[in-house]
Amino acid sequence: MRPGRRYWSGWPITRGHAVPRTKEAIMFSYVKQVGIPTALAQEAPAFLAAFVIAEVFYKFRSFTLECAAFLVTWYALSWVQSRIVGSRGQ
């Protein structure tokens, strides 16, 4: 731990920056690298399509189930989009 710091993240320090190990940290790093407008533009088509699919087809009478189904649909559509369009970082 460096002098003056009250906490330790557990990440190795490389060139003064903590190196992320989790997927959440990698996604945050991705958004930070490309910017919020670019990240939103890349996820917007999959998000909107998943939203429409959820509104039209998902009638489970349970918010939790509908929310989970929406998130799974969004993930699947985003995955398909990344396979068709290409990798996000390129």
N, C-alpha and C positions, 0 to 999 in steps of 0.2 A: 504494500500500500504506500502511496506517495505521501509525503508530509503535507499536512493541511487538509487532507481528505478525510471525511467522516464515514465514508462507506467504501465498499469494494464491490465492484460488479461481478468479479469472477472471470471476466473476459481477459484474454491476454492483451497486453498493450503493444501496439505496433505503430511506430512513428508518432507516438503521442495520442493515438486514438484506440479506443477499445474495438476489438474485432468481434462482430456478431457471430453467434453460433446457432441461434434458433431461427426458424422460418419467419417468425414475427419480426425479428430484428433485421433479417434479410429483406423482407418486404418494406420495412421502414426505410432501410438504406436505399432500396430501389426508388421509392417515392421521393426521397430526399435528393437522389442523383438526377432523376429525369424531371422532377418538378410536379407539382399537383395538377396543373392543367393537362400535361401529357399523360399522366397516370389516369386521370379521369376520362380523357378522350379514348384511351385504350380499353378501359373497363365499361364505358357507357353502353356500347351496343349489347354486350352480354347481360349487363344489369337490366336494361330496359326490356330485352326479350324475356328474361327470366321473370320480371315483374308482370308482364302481360300474360305469360303462361300461368303464373301463380294466380292472378286475378280471375282468369277465365276458367281454368281447369281444377284448381285446388279448392275443394269445399269440404274440409275435414271436420268443421265445427269445433276446431281446437286451434287456438292461436299458435301454440307451441309446435304442433305438427305442420301447420301451414308455413310457419317461419322456417322450420327445419327443411321442409321440402323446397321452399324458395331458395335457401342458401345452397342446397345441394344442386338445384337446377342452375343457379348462377355459376357455381364452381364448374359444373360440367360444360356449360356453354362457353365459359371463359377458356377452359382447357381446349375445347374444339376450335375456338377462334385462334388460340395460340398455335395450334397445329396447322391451321389453314394459312394464317397470315405470316407466321414465323415467330421466332423467339422474341421476347420483349426487349431484351437488352441490346439488340442489334440494330 
